[in-house]
Amino acid sequence: MIIDHDSRFNVDDIDTPIIGIAADVGRHDSGMHQHQKAQLLYAPAGCMTITLDNKQCVLPPTRAAWIPAGTAHCAQMRNVVAYRSVYFDVAAFPALPSKMKIIGVNTLLQALIERMAMWEWDMPAQLQNNISALFIEELAAAPEQSLQLVLPTDGRLTQWLVSLQSGNKNPQQLNQMAHEIGASEKTITRIFTKQTGMSYQAWRQQWRLHGAIEQLAEGKSVSDVAFALDFSSDSAFISFFKQHLGDTPSQFMRSKTE
């Protein structure tokens, strides 16, 4: 069902096996929340960031998030996003996955998501069952393509991390970041290695990769993204992107999982 982005409702109060919603959403932060229904979250245009279990995942149009019932999560959008969300009563669909995952979205799965997101909530049960059966098959077959970044939880980094997540700045070089936090480079390195499993420099590069995907999905040019993320040149950004994802920025944004 197409709704206004300001609409408010509780999906757990709606007694129907499948609830689909579609909306164009501007800057938005859902806050950490959970619901009794499982959820498929997808943006056919734009990009979302989803956070759960101290992990941040980026969702360009080639990716979707499967969120099991009862999983606490937060979805953020910084610009207009074509938002699609489909909720499932797990009692009615016991074959649905029980763990959270980020999946590749092929043409068929995208069409099924669009169909379910747009239909009226009182759609005849037989039609719902036919389409949902095919959806569940495609969901199970979809490859996991995680773009996750573990977030540090040390209290000394809280405000710094909030500023990053708000889009106000990029993560600095280690010496600059340590000076801002008021801790030694050795301490910062130890925190990131212990809490994220990555060195600070590797974490910083992964953060910039997430930012690049998000901004490219919003339609920004390679030059604009390279400048925004503090790369020395367009070619340096393209080389960085290809090194991490195997494709150039333009190839990645055109790609669809077969």
N, C-alpha and C positions, 0 to 999 in steps of 0.2 A: 504494500500500500504506500502510495506517495504521501508524505506528511510534510508539514512545515518544520523547519529545524528547531523551532522553539517549542514544539509539542512536547508534553510531558505525560508519560504513562508508565505503569509498572507491568512489565511483560508477565510477571508471575501471577498477576490478577486476571489475566485474559485466558479464558478456558477454551483454547483451541490448540491442536497438536503442533501446528506450524504458524509462526507469526513472521511475516516479512515486512520490512520497512525500507523505503528509499527516500533520500532527501539530499539536497545540496546544503552542505554545512560549511560555514566560514570558520574563523578562529574559535576553537572549542576545546575544552578539557573536561572530560566526563568525571574526573575524580575517581579514586579507587572505589570499586563497587563489585558486587557479585549478584548472581540471580540463580534461581533453581532450574532454569532452562539452559540447555546448551546453546552456543551461538557460533555462527559463521560470520566473520567480519571481513568486508571487502570494499575496495574503492576502485571502480573502473576508470576513474579519472582523478588525478591528484595523488596525494600520499598521506597515509596515517602513520602515527607512531603508537605502538601499544606497549605498555609496561606491566609486567607481572613477575612475581617471585624474584624481584631485584634484577630482572632482565628486561632490556629495552629491545624491541623488534620494530623494524621499519617495513611498511607494507606499500610498495609501489603497485601499479595496476597488474603486474605479473604475479603477485603474491596475495594470499588470503590467510587469515588466522582462524584456526578452529579452537574454540574456548569451551572446555567441558563445563557442565553444570557445577556451580559452587566455587568456581575459580575466581579469585579476586584479581581484577585487572583495571587498567586505566587507558583510555584511548584519547589521543591528542591530535588535533588538526591545527595548522597554523594559517592555512589559506583555504579557499573554497575547494571542497572535496565532494565528489559524487559518492555519497555514503550508501552502502548496502549492508543490511544486517538481517539475518534469518535466524530465528529462535526455534528450538525444537524441544518438545516435551519428551524427556528421556524415557519416561514410562511407556510412551507410545512407540518409541524407536530404540529398542535395546541394543541394536547392532551399531549404534553410533560410537565413534572412538571415545575412549575414556581418558586420554591424555591430550594436553595442549600441543599443537604443532603449527608450524608455518608451512604452507604448501604452495606449489606452483599451480597456476590457474591456466588451463588450456581453453580452447574456444568453446568446447561443449560445456565444461564446468561453468565458464563465465555465463553462457546462455541460461543454464539452469538457475544460477544465482539470481540473474536478472528477472527471470520468470517468477521465482518464489518471492523475491523482494517486492515485486509489483502487484502480486495478486491480492484480491480482497480477502480479509480474514475469514469470511464465511464461504470461501470456495468449497464446492462439493467435495466430500471426503474421498470419493473414488479418484477424482482428478488429482487431488493432493497426494494420494498414495502412489499413483502411477509415476508422477514426477519425482517424488521424494525417493522412491526405490532406485531410480536411475541416479539421482544425486548421491545417495549413499554409496553406490558402486563407484562413482567417479571420485568421491572423497577418499575412499579406501585406497584407490589406485594412484591418487595424486602423489607425486614425489615430494618429500620434505625438502624444503629449500630455506633453511633458517638463516636469517640475517640478525642474529642476536648479539647483544652487547651486555655483559654482566656489569651492574652498577655497584660501585663501592658503597659501603654502609658506614664507614668511619664518620663520627660526628664532626670531625674537623673539616670534612669535605662537603658538609650538607649545603651550606649557602653557595659555595662554588658550583656544586652540581645543579642546584636550583637555577642559577643564572645561566648555565649551559642549556638546560632543558627549556628555558623560556626563549631561547634563541637570541639572547642579548650579546653573546660573545662565543668565540671558538676556544677550545682548550689550548693553552699556551705551551711553549717549550717547557721542559721540566724545570729549569732554573727559574723561569718567570713564575710558573705556577707555585713552586715551593716558596718563593718570596711572598706571593699574595696570601698563601695559606698561613705563613709564619712557621713553617716546618722545614727541616732539612731535606735535601734531595734524597738522601738515604732513607729517611723516614717515609717519604712519599712513595719511593720505589718499593719499600717493604709492604706498605698498605695495599698498593695495587696488585703486587704479586700474590699476596695472601688472599685478598678478597675477590679478585677478578680472574686470577690465573694468568694474567698478562702483565708484562712490563708497562710502565706508564706510556712509553713511546708507542708500543703496539696498540694500547687502548686508545690513545689519541688518534692514531691512524684509522682505527675502526670507527671511532666517533665521526671523523671527517668523511669516511665512506658512507655512513648512514646519512649524514647531512647532504652529501652529493646526490644520493639516490632520491632523497626527499625533494630537493630543489629541482632536479631534472624532471621529476614527475609533475612538478608544478608548472613546467613549461619554460623554465629559465634556460638561457643559452649556456653553452660550455664556458664561454668567456666570463659570463656573470657568476657562474658557480665557482670557477677557478679563483676569481677575485674574492668572492665572499668567504671562501675557505682558506684564504691566505696562501695559495700556491704561487710560486714565482712566475709561472707562465701557463698558458693553455696546454702546451705540450707536456709540461710536468704533471699537470692534473690528469690528462688523458693517459699518460704512462702509468701513473699511480692507480687509476681506476682499472685499467686493463690488467695490471699486475695482480690485483686482488680478486677481480671477478672474471677475468678471461675474455672480456669484451670491452670495446670502447664504450663511452657513455651512450652514443647514438645506437649502437648495436644492442646494448642492454635494454634500453627503453623500447626498442622495437620488438624485442624477443617475446615469444609466447611458448610456454612449455607444450611440446607435442604429446 
